Amino acid sequence: MPRIPAHIALPILILAISPAEPALAEEPAPSVQATVKLAFIGLEAHAPAAWTMVPPATDKRLAQFKITAPGEGMTAEVIVYYFGKGEGGTAEANIERWQGQFIGAENRPVTPAVNRFQSNGMTVTTAELHGAYARGIGVGPVGVPKPGQTLLAAVVETPEGNLIIQLHGKAASVNAQKEAFLAFVRSIRSESI
């Protein structure tokens, strides 16, 4: 049977629901919630069971989830990108690109809130941006900016290359999912651990 290259292999959804585990010993344990275990590129992660997994739209997406609100439909989306070892750009380059896709009040540039930390032996850089968002691929905005949007993104430096994880959508929806998103990012670890 031919092997599928790791960079295009779809994530394996392991249908197991388990309580969320704290990823860093120095942090308080998060409240227990149901999670779904995922496996991809030699890593595993635990996504909230409340997020609805959908088929990835491209082969550069390892996982994709939609977040819905009653009566509103999809209000936010979570995407796990993987472009291959040595691909996808640095955390700094991605943050600069995302910043160029946002417009703040009075058409001013948006300054991202950036945080860097260690999790399960990997460096993680997060960025949070608020404003009118013209989401697109590549440099600069694409399309008409949507007002009242938030992007919470993480670049996880794994042994197989960078994972780029984004939670984006209506500001209130992203804010409501912020802790779940960060718990998901912190749950990423080697399958061998």
Rosetta silent file (secondary structure, phi, psi, omega in degrees, C-alpha in Angstrom):
SEQUENCE: MPRIPAHIALPILILAISPAEPALAEEPAPSVQATVKLAFIGLEAHAPAAWTMVPPATDKRLAQFKITAPGEGMTAEVIVYYFGKGEGGTAEANIERWQGQFIGAENRPVTPAVNRFQSNGMTVTTAELHGAYARGIGVGPVGVPKPGQTLLAAVVETPEGNLIIQLHGKAASVNAQKEAFLAFVRSIRSESI
SCORE:     score description
SCORE:     0.000 S_00000001
   1 L     0.000  129.087 -178.144    0.000    0.000    0.000 S_00000001
   2 L   -68.530  146.108  178.046    1.525    3.394   -0.968 S_00000001
   3 L   -85.725  141.482  175.985    2.343    5.826    1.835 S_00000001
   4 L   -90.277  127.521  178.227    0.686    9.230    1.868 S_00000001
   5 L   -55.416  141.578 -175.749    3.204   12.049    2.442 S_00000001
   6 L   -56.797  -33.000 -175.252    2.810   13.516    5.925 S_00000001
   7 L   -75.995  -11.866  176.557    2.121   17.019    4.648 S_00000001
   8 L  -118.171    0.744  179.202   -1.005   15.939    2.773 S_00000001
   9 L   -68.953  136.575  178.134   -2.266   13.204    5.073 S_00000001
  10 L   -74.537  151.165  178.652   -5.631   14.024    6.574 S_00000001
  11 L   -65.813  149.925  176.459   -5.853   14.101   10.340 S_00000001
  12 E   -93.951  124.432  177.657   -7.052   10.974   12.003 S_00000001
  13 E   -92.845  115.013  178.911  -10.119   11.578   14.127 S_00000001
  14 E   -97.446  115.385 -174.057  -10.027    9.288   17.111 S_00000001
  15 E   -79.209   79.473  177.902  -13.533    9.028   18.433 S_00000001
  16 E  -138.614  135.055  177.552  -12.774    9.275   22.086 S_00000001
  17 E  -110.811  126.638 -177.569  -14.123   11.815   24.503 S_00000001
  18 E  -139.997  158.827  176.534  -11.919   12.588   27.446 S_00000001
  19 E   -68.021  146.599  177.864  -11.595   15.352   30.001 S_00000001
  20 L   -64.988  140.926 -179.909   -9.278   18.166   28.949 S_00000001
  21 L  -108.858  143.956  174.420   -5.831   17.872   30.509 S_00000001
  22 L   -69.436  134.130 -177.336   -3.662   20.774   31.612 S_00000001
  23 L   -88.767  -23.052 -178.958   -0.692   20.970   29.241 S_00000001
  24 L  -121.769  127.269 -174.761    1.585   23.012   31.505 S_00000001
  25 L   -61.245  -31.604 -176.383    2.173   22.004   35.090 S_00000001
  26 L   -79.566   -9.479 -179.878    2.452   25.589   36.308 S_00000001
  27 L   -95.074  149.353  177.067   -0.963   26.571   34.950 S_00000001
  28 L   -67.018  150.066  179.524   -4.199   25.797   36.786 S_00000001
  29 L   -66.442  134.616  177.692   -6.214   22.920   35.386 S_00000001
  30 L   -71.408  163.556  176.865   -8.959   24.105   33.024 S_00000001
  31 L   -62.643  145.968 -176.783  -12.534   23.206   33.764 S_00000001
  32 L   -72.226  128.297  176.048  -13.323   19.690   32.574 S_00000001
  33 L  -142.790  156.921 -179.712  -15.057   19.595   29.220 S_00000001
  34 E   -69.259  137.740  178.714  -15.569   16.922   26.600 S_00000001
  35 E  -131.108  161.561  175.744  -12.869   16.778   23.952 S_00000001
  36 E  -117.597  129.430 -178.750  -12.210   14.890   20.730 S_00000001
  37 E   -83.888  133.152  176.471   -8.708   13.528   20.150 S_00000001
  38 E  -117.990  152.915  174.543   -7.044   14.302   16.800 S_00000001
  39 E  -135.353  133.209  177.554   -3.814   12.916   15.351 S_00000001
  40 E  -160.929  148.406 -179.183   -1.732   14.435   12.551 S_00000001
  41 L    37.434   44.530  178.241    1.961   14.635   11.470 S_00000001
  42 L    77.171   11.699 -179.891    3.076   12.612   14.496 S_00000001
  43 E  -120.302  163.152  170.731    1.221   14.857   16.922 S_00000001
  44 E  -131.491  157.843  178.822   -2.001   14.621   18.862 S_00000001
  45 E  -152.107  161.947  178.943   -4.360   17.289   20.144 S_00000001
  46 E  -121.474  112.041  179.454   -7.673   17.525   21.976 S_00000001
  47 E   -97.274  147.289  177.201  -10.339   19.737   20.389 S_00000001
  48 E   -59.631  134.905  179.076  -13.521   20.745   22.206 S_00000001
  49 L   -63.505  -20.834  179.731  -16.372   18.393   21.324 S_00000001
  50 L   -72.617  -18.892  175.930  -18.577   21.493   20.896 S_00000001
  51 L   -78.992  134.837 -179.434  -16.605   22.464   17.783 S_00000001
  52 E   -92.425  116.251  179.144  -18.060   20.858   14.652 S_00000001
  53 E   -74.700  135.584  177.277  -15.395   19.226   12.500 S_00000001
  54 L  -126.631  158.662  178.521  -15.862   19.779    8.768 S_00000001
  55 L   -61.114  134.362  178.513  -13.861   18.447    5.814 S_00000001
  56 L   -59.545  138.437 -176.095  -10.763   20.606    5.242 S_00000001
  57 L   -74.820  -22.623  179.089  -11.244   22.976    2.287 S_00000001
  58 L  -141.007  167.961  179.090   -7.662   22.476    0.986 S_00000001
  59 L   -75.531   -6.008  176.582   -4.822   19.985    1.342 S_00000001
  60 L   -89.761   -2.056  178.304   -2.907   22.562    3.429 S_00000001
  61 E  -104.930  120.599  177.751   -5.523   22.277    6.190 S_00000001
  62 E   -81.545  -30.792  179.706   -5.052   19.397    8.608 S_00000001
  63 E  -154.591  152.338 -179.203   -8.279   20.124   10.457 S_00000001
  64 E  -148.809  134.944 -178.851  -11.153   22.564   10.202 S_00000001
  65 E  -131.826  148.793  170.965  -13.995   23.303   12.614 S_00000001
  66 E  -114.900  148.847  178.500  -17.009   25.564   12.541 S_00000001
  67 E  -120.494  125.190 -175.978  -18.524   27.186   15.589 S_00000001
  68 E  -117.588  157.040  174.278  -22.207   28.005   15.422 S_00000001
  69 E  -124.372  139.142 -179.863  -24.648   30.009   17.488 S_00000001
  70 L   -53.424  130.401  178.323  -28.380   29.232   17.578 S_00000001
  71 L    79.854   -8.965 -178.021  -30.206   31.333   15.012 S_00000001
  72 L  -113.538  -18.196 -174.266  -26.961   32.753   13.607 S_00000001
  73 E    75.785 -149.153 -177.825  -25.296   29.814   11.896 S_00000001
  74 E   -71.061  125.996  178.987  -21.510   29.860   11.717 S_00000001
  75 E  -114.319  -14.840  179.159  -20.043   32.673   13.803 S_00000001
  76 E  -158.022  163.917 -177.829  -16.416   31.513   13.946 S_00000001
  77 E  -142.860  144.060  174.483  -14.052   29.006   12.401 S_00000001
  78 E  -118.538  131.032 -179.871  -10.931   27.164   13.558 S_00000001
  79 E  -131.508  134.684  174.656   -8.377   26.025   10.979 S_00000001
  80 E  -108.219  111.989 -179.742   -5.147   24.049   11.496 S_00000001
  81 E   -99.420  144.608  171.461   -2.718   24.768    8.630 S_00000001
  82 E  -145.645  120.085 -175.980    0.417   22.798    7.765 S_00000001
  83 L  -102.752   -5.276 -178.818    2.477   23.726    4.709 S_00000001
  84 L   114.693  163.123 -178.932    5.345   21.248    5.204 S_00000001
  85 L   -62.396  128.191  179.466    8.666   21.208    7.004 S_00000001
  86 L    79.204    4.498 -177.897   10.401   24.567    6.602 S_00000001
  87 L  -112.821  170.241  174.788    7.326   26.121    4.938 S_00000001
  88 L    92.703   -9.226  176.009    4.577   28.487    6.073 S_00000001
  89 L    84.057  162.351  178.258    6.788   31.334    7.285 S_00000001
  90 L   -75.949  166.822  175.053    7.986   32.441   10.677 S_00000001
  91 H   -58.315  -44.064 -177.287    5.673   33.596   13.442 S_00000001
  92 H   -62.786  -43.624 -179.730    6.822   37.175   12.841 S_00000001
  93 H   -64.931  -39.567  178.507    6.147   37.031    9.074 S_00000001
  94 H   -66.707  -42.491  179.615    2.664   35.598    9.643 S_00000001
  95 H   -62.288  -41.849  178.136    1.805   38.218   12.258 S_00000001
  96 H   -61.739  -41.662  178.790    2.910   40.983    9.901 S_00000001
  97 H   -65.157  -45.183  179.332    0.733   39.523    7.115 S_00000001
  98 H   -62.262  -39.735  179.445   -2.308   39.188    9.412 S_00000001
  99 H   -59.939  -36.978  179.048   -1.805   42.751   10.628 S_00000001
 100 L   -70.459  -11.147  179.669   -2.010   43.920    7.005 S_00000001
 101 L   -95.727   -1.780 -178.385   -5.432   42.275    6.670 S_00000001
 102 E  -111.976  146.088  173.464   -6.963   44.328    9.506 S_00000001
 103 E  -126.178  127.808 -179.164   -8.185   47.909    9.588 S_00000001
 104 L   -91.080 -170.131  178.129   -8.765   49.573   12.937 S_00000001
 105 H   -58.564  141.579  179.030  -10.903   52.512   14.021 S_00000001
 106 H    56.585   34.188  178.688  -10.568   55.566   11.778 S_00000001
 107 H    58.143   28.916  178.912   -8.716   53.400    9.217 S_00000001
 108 L   -88.600  155.188  175.912   -5.712   53.105   11.507 S_00000001
 109 L   -63.267  153.371  179.215   -3.390   50.075   11.569 S_00000001
 110 L  -100.136  133.529  176.861   -4.155   47.392   14.133 S_00000001
 111 L   -98.439  120.221 -178.955   -1.508   46.448   16.685 S_00000001
 112 L   -75.086  147.950  169.642   -1.597   42.739   17.519 S_00000001
 113 E   -88.701  117.173 -174.267   -1.361   41.442   21.078 S_00000001
 114 E  -114.214  139.084  178.418    1.498   38.921   20.868 S_00000001
 115 E  -137.717  141.765  178.603    2.443   36.266   23.429 S_00000001
 116 E  -129.536  135.138  179.578    5.193   33.629   23.288 S_00000001
 117 E  -154.484  169.768  177.092    5.434   30.563   25.547 S_00000001
 118 E  -102.226  139.410  176.696    6.630   26.953   25.713 S_00000001
 119 E  -146.048  120.557  178.346    4.190   24.052   25.590 S_00000001
 120 L    52.219   40.373  177.376    5.119   20.364   25.542 S_00000001
 121 L    79.741    8.455 -179.070    8.648   21.200   24.398 S_00000001
 122 E  -121.495  145.956  175.505    7.521   23.444   21.517 S_00000001
 123 E   -82.836  132.509  179.147    7.603   27.227   21.130 S_00000001
 124 E  -122.717  131.424  174.257    4.169   28.754   20.611 S_00000001
 125 E  -119.344  125.727  177.418    3.542   32.332   19.471 S_00000001
 126 E  -112.267  151.416  176.194    0.010   33.701   19.641 S_00000001
 127 E  -139.724  139.618  178.406   -1.377   36.878   18.118 S_00000001
 128 E  -127.363  127.671 -178.915   -4.760   38.515   18.610 S_00000001
 129 E  -130.435  144.358 -179.057   -6.118   41.195   16.262 S_00000001
 130 E  -130.546  145.183  175.237   -9.429   43.093   16.295 S_00000001
 131 E   143.075 -153.599  175.588  -11.149   45.285   13.717 S_00000001
 132 E   -85.468  125.705 -170.184  -12.371   45.079   10.141 S_00000001
 133 E  -116.001  120.715  173.793  -10.881   41.923    8.643 S_00000001
 134 L  -105.550   82.409 -174.912  -10.257   41.323    4.934 S_00000001
 135 L   -65.435  137.257  177.693   -9.302   37.661    5.226 S_00000001
 136 L  -169.595  173.704  177.593   -7.168   36.258    2.441 S_00000001
 137 L  -100.420  142.379 -179.896   -4.174   34.210    1.432 S_00000001
 138 L    93.045 -163.691 -175.424   -0.888   35.949    0.732 S_00000001
 139 L   -89.065  137.475  175.123    0.108   39.491    1.596 S_00000001
 140 L    82.707  171.399 -178.878   -2.458   42.202    2.287 S_00000001
 141 L   -75.363  153.068  175.711   -6.244   42.147    2.430 S_00000001
 142 L  -129.566  124.016  178.543   -8.404   40.342   -0.089 S_00000001
 143 L    85.817 -168.937 -177.342  -12.006   41.403   -0.602 S_00000001
 144 L   -86.302  128.460  179.005  -14.189   43.694    1.452 S_00000001
 145 L   -63.921  137.192  174.672  -13.255   43.964    5.144 S_00000001
 146 E   -94.749  125.141  179.933  -15.874   42.618    7.566 S_00000001
 147 E   -73.462  160.003  174.084  -16.276   44.886   10.614 S_00000001
 148 E    68.157   35.080 -177.333  -16.318   43.581   14.175 S_00000001
 149 E  -108.556  157.315  174.515  -13.985   40.640   13.575 S_00000001
 150 E  -134.823  141.418  170.982  -11.264   39.018   15.658 S_00000001
 151 E  -119.795  123.259  171.171   -8.409   36.727   14.668 S_00000001
 152 E  -115.823  116.899 -174.518   -6.715   34.671   17.351 S_00000001
 153 E  -128.717  152.499  177.322   -3.839   32.754   15.793 S_00000001
 154 E  -134.064  138.720  170.644   -1.025   30.515   17.016 S_00000001
 155 E  -111.431  115.655 -178.393    2.188   29.405   15.353 S_00000001
 156 E  -106.081  117.426 -178.148    3.351   26.150   16.956 S_00000001
 157 E   -86.355   94.185 -177.377    6.959   25.253   16.149 S_00000001
 158 E   -93.604  165.121  175.737    6.806   21.445   15.934 S_00000001
 159 L   -61.185  -22.054 -179.458    9.650   19.047   15.020 S_00000001
 160 L   -95.891    2.819 -177.650    7.898   18.531   11.649 S_00000001
 161 E   119.264  174.363 -175.529    7.524   22.242   10.900 S_00000001
 162 E   -74.833  135.056  165.780    5.175   25.021   11.904 S_00000001
 163 E   -97.834  136.314  175.867    1.485   24.491   12.540 S_00000001
 164 E  -117.425  117.968 -174.147   -0.546   27.649   12.038 S_00000001
 165 E  -118.591  128.783 -177.648   -3.827   27.572   13.906 S_00000001
 166 E  -126.767  137.229  167.475   -6.453   30.281   13.518 S_00000001
 167 E  -117.104  118.442 -178.708   -9.711   31.064   15.263 S_00000001
 168 E  -140.657  153.834  178.092  -11.496   33.846   13.401 S_00000001
 169 E   152.368 -157.115  179.580  -14.973   35.296   13.160 S_00000001
 170 E   -58.669  138.094 -174.373  -17.318   37.632   14.978 S_00000001
 171 H   -53.522  -45.293 -178.184  -15.534   39.274   17.889 S_00000001
 172 H   -64.330  -38.672 -179.628  -17.996   38.031   20.538 S_00000001
 173 H   -68.172  -42.885  179.033  -17.819   34.443   19.232 S_00000001
 174 H   -65.236  -43.601  178.814  -14.024   34.409   19.146 S_00000001
 175 H   -59.274  -40.217  179.671  -13.848   35.903   22.637 S_00000001
 176 H   -66.822  -24.543 -177.783  -16.226   33.206   23.925 S_00000001
 177 H  -102.804    3.156 -173.914  -13.959   30.494   22.448 S_00000001
 178 H   -57.721  -49.555 -178.547  -10.605   32.019   23.432 S_00000001
 179 H   -65.009  -39.406  177.601   -9.906   29.753   26.419 S_00000001
 180 H   -63.984  -40.237  178.559  -11.005   26.641   24.489 S_00000001
 181 H   -62.808  -47.717 -179.426   -8.729   27.660   21.599 S_00000001
 182 H   -64.774  -36.263  175.562   -5.736   28.171   23.895 S_00000001
 183 H   -64.429  -39.331  176.872   -6.423   24.826   25.615 S_00000001
 184 H   -61.562  -47.600  179.472   -6.503   23.182   22.160 S_00000001
 185 H   -60.673  -45.252 -179.151   -3.158   24.778   21.242 S_00000001
 186 H   -68.048  -20.258 -179.115   -1.612   23.744   24.580 S_00000001
 187 L   -79.425  -11.565 -177.780   -2.853   20.177   24.100 S_00000001
 188 L   -68.611  125.919 -178.350   -0.681   19.639   20.999 S_00000001
 189 E  -154.318  166.015  176.783    2.038   17.134   21.807 S_00000001
 190 E   -64.255  140.123  177.263    4.032   14.308   20.303 S_00000001
 191 L   -63.381  -21.921 -177.242    2.004   11.102   19.959 S_00000001
 192 L   -81.000   -8.032 -179.803    4.883    9.263   21.646 S_00000001
 193 L   -75.700    0.000    0.000    4.479   11.147   24.942 S_00000001
